[in-house]
Every structure is written in C-alpha cells, then in structure tokens.
Amino acid sequence: MTIPGLALFYGGLSRAQNVLSTVMQSFAITCLVSILWLCFGYSLAFGVGNDYIGGSEKFWFRGDDKTGKPITPAANAGSIPEALFCMFQLTFAIITCAIITGSVAERMKFSSLLVFIFFWHLLIYCPVAHWEWGGGFMSVWGVLDFAGGDVVHITSGVSGLVAAMILGPRRAFGAGAELPPHNVLLTFLGASLLWVGWFGFNAGSALTAGGSAAMAMLVTHIAASAAGLSWMATEWALKGKPSLLGIVSGSISGLVVITPGAGYVDQTGAFFMGLMGGVVCYFGIQLKHKLGFDDALDAFGVHGVGGIVGGILTGVFANPAIGGASGLFYDTDCRIAKSLDTHCGGKQLGIQVAGILMTCVYSAVGTAIILLILKVTIGIRVSEDDEDIGLDISEHGEGLYSEGINMSDKLPAPQLAPTAPQQAPTAPTPYNAPMQAPAPQYMTQGMGMQGCMQHGMPMQGMAPPMQGSTRPMQQPYMMPPGGGF
C-alpha cells in the first residue's frame, strides 16, 4: 500500500523537483514506523492496558510470564497467528503516518518530519487505535470503524490539515501560481495499486477468509467505482472535460469513504456512499483555495473529508443483516441488531458522530502541540532558497533527472570527442534511379533520427530529407514494381 502505491500516487502529484523527496518520505516512514511498532507501538495499541492506552506487555514482541506471552509461531490472536495479526496492523500504522506527508509536501525539513512521525505515531496513532480496535472506550461506546475511517483517515487527514496551517503555504501556492502534477501517469499507477491493496485492508479486517471478508471486498469495489464516476461527472459538468487525475482521485475517495463501513453495509449502501463521497470530496479539495491553507497533495481533502463522510454514512447505511449494527436507514427493523446487543438507527448515528469528533479534536490538538514544540526547537520548514531549488537536491542531493544537479564545481569538465563535419545535403534521387544501399545496421542502430541526419546517413528503411527542407524524415521508400532491398 504505502510502497509503492501511496509513494507513486504522491510522487506523481508532486512537482518535478520534489518527486524523490516525496517518495523518500513514504519509504523512510515505512522503515521508521516498523521499528517503532516492534519497540512500543504494537503493545501501546493492542496491549491490555486500560480504556485509553495499551500496556507494556508486548514491547519488542517479547512479553513475560506476568504480563503476556511472546509472539511465536504458536501464539494466536483470535483465530489467526498473532505474528500475522501484528504484521497486518503494522501496515495500517505505516500508511496512516505516510498520508500526512501529502499535506506538508515540498516544504518540510526531512529531519523534522522523521522526529514528528516518531512522536505522532506513539502519541496520536497508537492511542486512537487502542480506543477503537484494542478494547478502548470508543469500542465500548459502539463506534463502527471496520478498517480505519477514524483510526487511519481522520487522524491523518486532520493532522495533515493542522500541519499545513502551522507550516504555511508553499511560496508558489501563496503567490497564486498553478502547481500542476509532475506526472499523472505515476499517480494513475499508484492509485491502481492502492485500489487493489485496499481489498487487503478492508477484506482482511474481517480477520477471516469467510463471507464477511468477501462482502467487505465486494462493497469496497462498488464504492470505489461509484465514487470515481461521480467525481468524474462533477468535474465534467463544472469544467467541461473529465480528467484522468479526477477519476483516480474520485476512486481513492470512494475507498476512503467505504473503509469504516466495509463490514457493516450492503451493496446498496456502498453504492450511495461512493456516489456521495466522490462529490463531497471533489468539493473538499477546493477548500484549500477558498480558505488559503496549502494541503499540497490533498491529504485532508480526500482522507480527512472522506473519513468523516464515511463514518457518518456508516451510521446511516449499516445493515443489521451484514454486520449486526443498524443504521438510520434501517431504523424500522432493529430486531437483529437488538438481539446482538448493538445500537439502532439514530442512536448509532449519534455514536458515529461522537467518535468522529473525539478523533478530530485529539488528532488536531496533539499534532499542533508536537509541531509547535519542534518549530521553536529544531525548526520544521526548509529555507526559501532550498524550497525554490526543490527538496530533491536541497534535502537529498539527488535529482530525478541527471541534469538536475550541477556538479561542475566538483568534477572536471568532460572532454568531448571531435565530431565529423556535417555534409551538405545532396540532390534528390530520381524515382527510377538505382537505389543506394542503406547504411549498415551497426552504423545507424541506436543513433536515432537526428543522429543519422547529422552524419549524412539515412535511417534504414526511411527516406532522406529533401534538399532545403527543415523537416526531419518524411515518407518511407516507395518501391517500384519488382524492387526491394
């Protein structure tokens, strides 16, 4: 999911001078959070602890005789090996941190980002994961979050919004310049990988290979498809043309919206959730232009807004026949839900809103405290000159293209081999004149069109340029009857 899916998605959205830094952030976060998960994170999120934070019994996956058992091949978490459960939950922890980088792209110091992620993972992500999935107070409330609407998307989206405000806008964004993506094809490839990977997230959250997982996978696909079409239709109606960037962004928004309800809604709920999610998230990414905050790669507009919308709509479309809980749409038929001691209709919707508000407030306040401390201690933003050069070079000393770095002060000037003098163009060959044999393949192979012309050699199978013409190559040779090479 994070590598390469999110990395390619964000890399394509970035400007050319920041592509490598954007991809580097996702890769480095994957490494850092994995070690934090080993040391502390898994235990803080899924240890016994209390209603607010997990205990220490699973630090380093060791456990002890008094507080817990170590993770071994024989250890189980429910019906699956605990090592598998631990690794599966780690993927959520990684991508949640990586999503935030979409809001701070192209201007945050790499060193400060790593320090921020260190504290954010332990102080924001792990507690919220425990509240919802580790037996904390939000699970006691009955908040429905099947695969990370609150835990992943709202925490990362809201934190990204706060981070973007504290960092301030990019210089070009603040000046009102258009900042188009560097490579939409990379974004398309990343979105495609994310779509497939999302099946693992949502279906896998059933922690079984049975019908619940299959249904979660089905509704995930339906919601993503509906959201892609509704975003495309909205863009088409407002701008006159549908874009590839638009439809892939819409599909991602549909995946976000369905995440909290993937195990609770049926195909009808998934369709309408995707349909509404695509439109709402389309307008959600316009907020940065209206309000002036620079959510560079739309982490808040897609993940924050989508997570909030998905959590609310889960309280509307939750079908008691699917996951036991009954949303507002099924308020008149609560028999199944009551038999499972869950909530019905409007009450469930209220619980969803309460969980969303709690997640938003905690994420926003915690992120602001961490970043403000870093801002007055080590600094969080690159200099204006470094931002103008691009973070690829200023932060990492490498460019996407080899000519991106000026090494003239470090390396001697290259000695160029003398080139053969360019020959004057020859007169056109009459149609019925004997044809000259083409240059041997070893002389023209790899030279390209312009290279062959500079050396006076026609490319094999192509007509030489006409005398006095500035156009490169024209039509292929037309062989007279019976002729040929």
C-alpha positions as CSV (number, residue, x, y, z in Angstrom):
1,M,0.0,0.0,0.0
2,T,2.5,2.6,1.1
3,I,5.3,1.4,-1.0
4,P,4.9,1.6,-3.9
5,G,1.2,2.6,-4.0
6,L,1.0,5.8,-2.0
7,A,4.6,6.7,-2.8
8,L,3.8,6.6,-6.6
9,F,0.5,8.4,-6.1
10,Y,2.1,11.2,-4.2
11,G,5.2,11.2,-6.4
12,G,3.1,11.9,-9.5
13,L,1.2,14.7,-7.8
14,S,4.4,16.5,-6.8
15,R,6.4,18.9,-8.9
16,A,9.4,17.5,-10.7
17,Q,12.0,19.0,-8.3
18,N,10.3,17.3,-5.3
19,V,9.4,13.8,-6.6
20,L,12.2,11.9,-5.0
21,S,11.8,13.7,-1.6
22,T,8.1,12.8,-1.7
23,V,8.8,9.1,-2.4
24,M,11.7,9.1,0.1
25,Q,9.3,10.3,2.8
26,S,7.0,7.3,2.3
27,F,9.9,4.9,2.2
28,A,11.6,6.2,5.3
29,I,8.3,6.3,7.2
30,T,7.9,2.6,6.3
31,C,11.2,1.8,7.9
32,L,10.8,4.1,10.9
33,V,7.3,3.0,11.9
34,S,8.2,-0.6,11.5
35,I,10.9,-0.3,14.2
36,L,8.6,1.8,16.4
37,W,6.0,-0.9,16.1
38,L,8.5,-3.5,17.2
39,C,9.6,-1.5,20.2
40,F,6.5,0.1,21.5
41,G,3.7,0.7,19.1
42,Y,2.0,-2.7,18.9
43,S,1.9,-3.0,22.6
44,L,0.5,0.5,23.1
45,A,-2.2,-0.1,20.5
46,F,-3.2,-3.8,21.3
47,G,-1.8,-4.4,24.8
48,V,-4.2,-4.9,27.7
49,G,-3.6,-1.6,29.4
50,N,-6.8,0.5,30.1
51,D,-9.5,2.3,28.2
52,Y,-7.0,4.9,26.9
53,I,-3.7,3.2,26.1
54,G,-2.3,-0.4,25.8
55,G,0.1,-1.9,28.3
56,S,3.8,-2.7,28.0
57,E,3.4,-6.5,27.9
58,K,4.1,-6.7,24.2
59,F,7.2,-4.4,23.9
60,W,9.7,-5.9,21.5
61,F,7.1,-8.7,21.0
62,R,8.6,-10.5,23.9
63,G,6.1,-10.5,26.8
64,D,6.9,-12.1,30.1
65,D,5.4,-14.6,32.5
66,K,3.4,-11.9,34.4
67,T,2.1,-9.6,31.7
68,G,1.9,-11.6,28.4
69,K,3.2,-14.2,26.1
70,P,5.8,-13.6,23.4
71,I,5.0,-13.6,19.7
72,T,5.9,-17.1,18.5
73,P,4.6,-19.4,15.7
74,A,2.3,-20.9,18.3
75,A,0.8,-17.6,19.5
76,N,-2.6,-16.7,18.2
77,A,-4.7,-13.5,18.1
78,G,-8.2,-14.9,17.9
79,S,-8.3,-17.4,15.1
80,I,-5.1,-16.3,13.3
81,P,-1.4,-16.3,14.3
82,E,-0.5,-13.3,16.3
83,A,2.5,-12.7,14.1
84,L,0.1,-12.3,11.1
85,F,-2.2,-10.0,13.1
86,C,0.8,-7.9,14.2
87,M,2.1,-7.5,10.7
88,F,-1.3,-6.8,9.3
89,Q,-1.9,-4.0,11.8
90,L,1.5,-2.6,11.1
91,T,0.5,-1.8,7.5
92,F,-2.2,0.4,8.9
93,A,0.2,2.2,11.2
94,I,2.6,2.8,8.3
95,I,0.2,4.3,5.8
96,T,-1.5,6.5,8.4
97,C,1.8,8.3,9.0
98,A,2.6,8.4,5.3
99,I,-0.7,10.0,4.4
100,I,0.2,13.1,6.5
101,T,3.1,13.9,4.2
102,G,0.7,14.8,1.4
103,S,-0.3,17.9,3.4
104,V,3.3,19.0,4.1
105,A,4.9,18.0,0.8
106,E,7.6,20.2,-0.9
107,R,8.4,22.4,2.2
108,M,9.0,20.4,5.4
109,K,12.5,19.5,6.5
110,F,13.1,15.8,6.2
111,S,14.9,15.6,9.6
112,S,12.0,17.4,11.3
113,L,9.5,15.1,9.6
114,L,11.1,12.0,11.0
115,V,11.1,13.4,14.5
116,F,7.4,14.4,14.1
117,I,6.4,11.0,12.9
118,F,8.3,9.4,15.8
119,F,6.2,11.2,18.4
120,W,3.0,11.3,16.3
121,H,2.9,7.5,15.9
122,L,3.3,6.9,19.6
123,L,1.2,9.7,21.0
124,I,-1.6,10.0,18.4
125,Y,-1.9,6.9,16.3
126,C,-1.4,4.2,19.0
127,P,-3.9,5.6,21.5
128,V,-6.6,6.1,18.9
129,A,-6.0,2.6,17.5
130,H,-6.4,1.3,21.1
131,W,-9.6,3.3,21.7
132,E,-11.2,1.7,18.6
133,W,-9.6,-1.6,18.0
134,G,-7.7,-2.5,21.2
135,G,-10.7,-2.6,23.6
136,G,-10.6,1.1,24.5
137,F,-13.5,3.4,25.3
138,M,-14.7,4.1,21.7
139,S,-15.2,0.4,21.2
140,V,-17.2,0.3,24.4
141,W,-19.3,3.2,23.0
142,G,-20.1,1.1,20.0
143,V,-18.4,3.2,17.3
144,L,-18.3,1.4,14.0
145,D,-14.9,1.6,12.3
146,F,-14.3,-1.6,10.4
147,A,-11.0,-0.8,8.7
148,G,-9.8,2.6,9.7
149,G,-12.2,5.5,9.0
150,D,-11.4,7.1,12.4
151,V,-8.1,5.4,13.1
152,V,-6.4,5.9,9.7
153,H,-8.1,8.5,7.6
154,I,-9.5,11.1,10.0
155,T,-6.4,11.1,12.2
156,S,-4.0,11.5,9.2
157,G,-6.3,13.9,7.3
158,V,-7.0,16.2,10.3
159,S,-3.4,16.1,11.4
160,G,-2.3,17.0,7.9
161,L,-4.6,20.0,7.9
162,V,-3.1,21.3,11.1
163,A,0.4,20.6,9.9
164,A,-0.3,22.5,6.7
165,M,-1.5,25.5,8.6
166,I,1.4,25.6,11.0
167,L,4.0,25.2,8.2
168,G,2.3,27.8,6.0
169,P,1.8,27.5,2.2
170,R,4.4,26.9,-0.4
171,R,5.9,30.1,-1.8
172,A,4.4,29.4,-5.3
173,F,1.0,28.5,-3.8
174,G,0.9,31.6,-1.7
175,A,1.7,33.7,-4.8
176,G,-1.4,32.2,-6.5
177,A,0.6,30.1,-9.0
178,E,-0.9,26.9,-10.6
179,L,1.0,23.8,-9.4
180,P,0.1,21.0,-11.7
181,P,1.2,17.4,-11.1
182,H,4.6,16.4,-12.4
183,N,3.4,13.1,-13.9
184,V,-0.3,12.0,-13.9
185,L,0.7,8.5,-15.1
186,L,2.6,7.9,-11.9
187,T,-0.5,8.9,-10.0
188,F,-2.6,6.6,-12.0
189,L,-0.2,3.7,-11.3
190,G,-0.2,4.5,-7.6
191,A,-4.0,4.7,-7.5
192,S,-4.3,1.4,-9.2
193,L,-2.0,-0.3,-6.7
194,L,-3.9,1.4,-3.8
195,W,-7.2,0.1,-5.2
196,V,-6.0,-3.5,-5.2
197,G,-4.2,-3.1,-1.9
198,W,-7.4,-1.7,-0.3
199,F,-9.0,-5.1,-0.8
200,G,-6.4,-6.5,1.6
201,F,-7.1,-3.7,4.1
202,N,-10.9,-3.9,4.1
203,A,-11.5,-7.6,3.5
204,G,-8.6,-8.5,5.7
205,S,-10.1,-6.6,8.6
206,A,-12.6,-9.4,8.9
207,L,-9.7,-11.5,10.2
208,T,-11.2,-14.5,8.4
209,A,-11.5,-15.8,4.9
210,G,-15.2,-16.3,5.1
211,G,-18.3,-14.4,3.9
212,S,-17.6,-11.3,5.9
213,A,-14.3,-10.7,4.1
214,A,-15.9,-11.5,0.7
215,M,-18.7,-9.0,1.3
216,A,-16.2,-6.3,2.5
217,M,-14.2,-6.8,-0.6
218,L,-17.3,-6.5,-2.8
219,V,-18.7,-3.3,-1.3
220,T,-15.2,-1.8,-1.3
221,H,-15.0,-2.2,-5.1
222,I,-18.6,-0.9,-5.6
223,A,-17.9,2.2,-3.6
224,A,-14.6,3.0,-5.4
225,S,-16.3,2.6,-8.8
226,A,-19.3,4.8,-7.9
227,A,-17.1,7.5,-6.4
228,G,-14.8,7.5,-9.5
229,L,-17.8,8.1,-11.7
230,S,-19.4,10.7,-9.5
231,W,-16.2,12.7,-9.2
232,M,-15.7,12.5,-13.0
233,A,-19.3,13.6,-13.7
234,T,-18.9,16.5,-11.3
235,E,-15.7,17.6,-12.9
236,W,-17.1,17.2,-16.4
237,A,-20.2,19.3,-15.5
238,L,-18.2,22.1,-13.9
239,K,-15.0,22.2,-16.1
240,G,-16.3,20.8,-19.4
241,K,-13.8,17.9,-19.5
242,P,-13.2,14.8,-17.5
243,S,-9.6,14.2,-16.4
244,L,-7.7,11.1,-15.5
245,L,-6.5,12.8,-12.4
246,G,-10.1,13.4,-11.4
247,I,-11.4,9.9,-11.8
248,V,-8.5,8.3,-10.0
249,S,-8.8,10.8,-7.1
250,G,-12.5,10.0,-7.0
251,S,-11.9,6.3,-6.7
252,I,-9.5,6.9,-3.9
253,S,-12.1,9.0,-2.1
254,G,-14.6,6.1,-2.5
255,L,-12.1,3.7,-1.0
256,V,-11.7,6.1,2.0
257,V,-15.5,6.6,2.4
258,I,-16.3,2.9,2.5
259,T,-13.4,2.0,4.9
260,P,-15.3,2.4,8.2
261,G,-18.4,0.7,6.9
262,A,-16.9,-2.1,4.8
263,G,-18.1,-4.8,7.2
264,Y,-21.4,-3.2,8.0
265,V,-23.1,-2.1,4.8
266,D,-24.5,-4.0,1.8
267,Q,-24.1,-3.2,-1.9
268,T,-26.9,-0.6,-1.8
269,G,-25.2,1.3,1.0
270,A,-21.8,1.0,-0.7
271,F,-23.2,2.4,-3.9
272,F,-24.7,5.5,-2.3
273,M,-21.7,6.0,0.0
274,G,-19.4,6.0,-3.0
275,L,-21.7,8.2,-5.1
276,M,-21.9,10.9,-2.3
277,G,-18.3,10.5,-1.3
278,G,-17.0,11.3,-4.7
279,V,-18.9,14.5,-5.0
280,V,-18.3,15.7,-1.4
281,C,-14.5,15.0,-1.7
282,Y,-14.4,16.8,-5.0
283,F,-15.6,20.0,-3.3
284,G,-13.5,19.1,-0.2
285,I,-10.2,19.6,-2.1
286,Q,-11.4,23.1,-3.2
287,L,-11.5,24.2,0.4
288,K,-7.7,25.0,0.4
289,H,-8.2,27.6,-2.4
290,K,-11.2,29.1,-0.6
291,L,-9.6,29.2,2.9
292,G,-6.0,29.6,2.0
293,F,-4.3,26.6,3.6
294,D,-1.9,24.6,1.4
295,D,-2.9,21.0,1.6
296,A,-0.3,20.2,-1.1
297,L,-1.4,16.8,-2.2
298,D,-5.0,16.9,-0.8
299,A,-4.5,14.6,2.2
300,F,-7.2,16.4,4.1
301,G,-9.5,16.9,1.2
302,V,-9.6,13.2,0.4
303,H,-8.7,11.4,3.6
304,G,-9.9,13.8,6.2
305,V,-13.2,14.7,4.5
306,G,-13.7,11.2,3.1
307,G,-13.1,9.6,6.5
308,I,-15.6,12.0,8.2
309,V,-18.2,11.4,5.5
310,G,-17.7,7.6,5.6
311,G,-18.1,7.5,9.4
312,I,-21.4,9.4,9.2
313,L,-22.8,7.4,6.3
314,T,-21.9,4.2,8.1
315,G,-24.3,5.3,10.8
316,V,-26.9,5.7,8.1
317,F,-26.4,2.6,5.9
318,A,-25.2,0.0,8.4
319,N,-27.3,-3.1,7.6
320,P,-28.1,-5.4,10.6
321,A,-28.0,-8.4,8.2
322,I,-24.4,-7.7,7.3
323,G,-22.6,-6.7,10.5
324,G,-25.2,-6.7,13.2
325,A,-25.4,-3.0,13.7
326,S,-28.4,-1.0,12.3
327,G,-28.0,2.5,10.8
328,L,-30.6,5.2,10.4
329,F,-31.8,3.8,7.1
330,Y,-32.7,0.5,8.8
331,D,-34.3,2.2,11.9
332,T,-37.6,0.4,11.4
333,D,-36.1,-3.1,11.6
334,C,-33.9,-3.4,14.6
335,R,-34.7,-6.9,15.7
336,I,-31.4,-8.4,14.5
337,A,-29.4,-5.6,16.0
338,K,-31.2,-5.7,19.3
339,S,-30.6,-9.5,19.6
340,L,-26.9,-8.8,19.2
341,D,-26.9,-6.1,21.8
342,T,-25.9,-3.3,19.4
343,H,-27.4,0.1,18.6
344,C,-30.2,1.0,16.3
345,G,-30.9,3.9,13.9
346,G,-30.5,7.4,15.2
347,K,-28.6,6.3,18.3
348,Q,-25.9,4.6,16.2
349,L,-25.6,7.7,14.0
350,G,-25.0,9.8,17.2
351,I,-22.4,7.4,18.4
352,Q,-20.6,7.7,15.0
353,V,-20.6,11.5,15.2
354,A,-19.3,11.4,18.8
355,G,-16.4,9.1,17.7
356,I,-15.5,11.4,14.8
357,L,-15.5,14.5,17.0
358,M,-13.3,12.8,19.6
359,T,-10.9,11.7,16.9
360,C,-10.7,15.1,15.2
361,V,-10.1,17.0,18.4
362,Y,-7.5,14.7,19.8
363,S,-5.6,14.5,16.5
364,A,-5.7,18.2,15.9
365,V,-4.6,19.2,19.4
366,G,-1.9,16.6,19.6
367,T,-0.5,17.4,16.2
368,A,-0.4,21.1,17.0
369,I,1.5,20.6,20.2
370,I,4.1,18.3,18.7
371,L,4.7,20.6,15.7
372,L,4.8,23.8,17.7
373,I,7.5,22.3,20.0
374,L,9.5,21.2,17.0
375,K,9.1,24.6,15.4
376,V,10.7,26.5,18.3
377,T,13.4,23.9,18.8
378,I,14.8,22.4,15.6
379,G,12.6,24.2,13.0
380,I,10.3,22.4,10.7
381,R,10.5,24.3,7.3
382,V,13.3,24.4,4.7
383,S,14.7,27.8,3.7
384,E,13.2,29.8,0.8
385,D,16.2,29.0,-1.4
386,D,16.0,25.3,-0.7
387,E,12.3,25.3,-1.4
388,D,12.9,27.1,-4.7
389,I,15.7,24.6,-5.7
390,G,13.5,21.7,-4.8
391,L,13.8,19.3,-1.9
392,D,15.3,16.5,-4.1
393,I,18.5,18.4,-4.4
394,S,18.4,20.6,-1.2
395,E,17.5,17.8,1.2
396,H,18.7,14.7,-0.5
397,G,21.4,15.8,-3.0
398,E,19.9,13.9,-6.0
399,G,17.6,14.8,-8.8
400,L,15.0,12.9,-10.8
401,Y,17.0,13.6,-13.9
402,S,20.8,13.6,-14.1
403,E,21.0,17.1,-15.4
404,G,19.1,18.3,-12.3
405,I,22.3,18.7,-10.2
406,N,25.1,21.0,-11.2
407,M,28.3,19.1,-10.4
408,S,30.6,21.4,-12.4
409,D,32.3,22.6,-9.2
410,K,33.1,19.0,-8.2
411,L,34.1,17.2,-11.4
412,P,36.4,18.2,-14.3
413,A,34.8,19.3,-17.5
414,P,34.2,16.4,-19.8
415,Q,36.4,16.1,-22.9
416,L,34.1,15.9,-25.9
417,A,35.2,13.8,-28.9
418,P,35.5,15.7,-32.2
419,T,32.5,15.3,-34.5
420,A,32.7,14.7,-38.2
421,P,31.9,17.8,-40.3
422,Q,28.3,17.9,-41.4
423,Q,27.9,17.1,-45.1
424,A,25.9,19.3,-47.4
425,P,22.6,17.9,-48.4
426,T,22.6,16.0,-51.7
427,A,20.3,16.5,-54.6
428,P,17.1,14.4,-54.6
429,T,17.4,11.0,-56.1
430,P,15.2,10.4,-59.2
431,Y,12.4,7.9,-58.7
432,N,13.7,5.5,-61.2
433,A,17.4,5.9,-60.4
434,P,19.3,2.9,-58.9
435,M,18.9,2.9,-55.2
436,Q,21.9,3.3,-52.9
437,A,22.2,0.5,-50.3
438,P,21.3,1.7,-46.9
439,A,23.9,2.2,-44.3
440,P,24.9,-0.9,-42.4
441,Q,22.7,-1.5,-39.3
442,Y,25.6,-1.2,-36.9
443,M,26.1,2.4,-38.2
444,T,22.6,3.5,-37.6
445,Q,21.3,1.4,-34.8
446,G,20.8,3.5,-31.7
447,M,21.7,6.8,-33.4
448,G,18.1,8.0,-33.7
449,M,16.7,10.1,-36.5
450,Q,18.6,13.3,-35.8
451,G,21.9,11.5,-35.3
452,C,21.6,9.8,-38.7
453,M,20.9,13.1,-40.3
454,Q,23.9,14.8,-38.7
455,H,26.2,12.2,-40.2
456,G,24.5,12.2,-43.6
457,M,23.2,8.6,-43.3
458,P,19.5,7.8,-43.9
459,M,18.0,5.6,-41.3
460,Q,17.3,2.1,-42.6
461,G,14.0,2.0,-44.4
462,M,13.4,5.8,-44.3
463,A,13.7,8.4,-46.9
464,P,16.5,11.0,-46.7
465,P,15.3,14.6,-46.1
466,M,14.6,16.6,-49.2
467,Q,17.1,19.3,-50.2
468,G,16.4,22.6,-48.5
469,S,13.8,21.1,-46.2
470,T,13.9,21.6,-42.4
471,R,11.5,18.7,-41.7
472,P,13.3,15.6,-40.5
473,M,12.1,12.3,-42.0
474,Q,9.1,12.1,-44.4
475,Q,7.6,9.0,-46.1
476,P,9.1,5.5,-46.3
477,Y,10.7,4.5,-49.6
478,M,8.1,3.5,-52.2
479,M,9.5,0.5,-54.1
480,P,8.9,0.3,-57.8
481,P,7.3,-2.9,-59.1
482,G,9.7,-5.8,-58.6
483,G,12.0,-3.6,-56.5
484,G,13.1,-4.1,-52.9
485,F,16.1,-4.3,-50.6
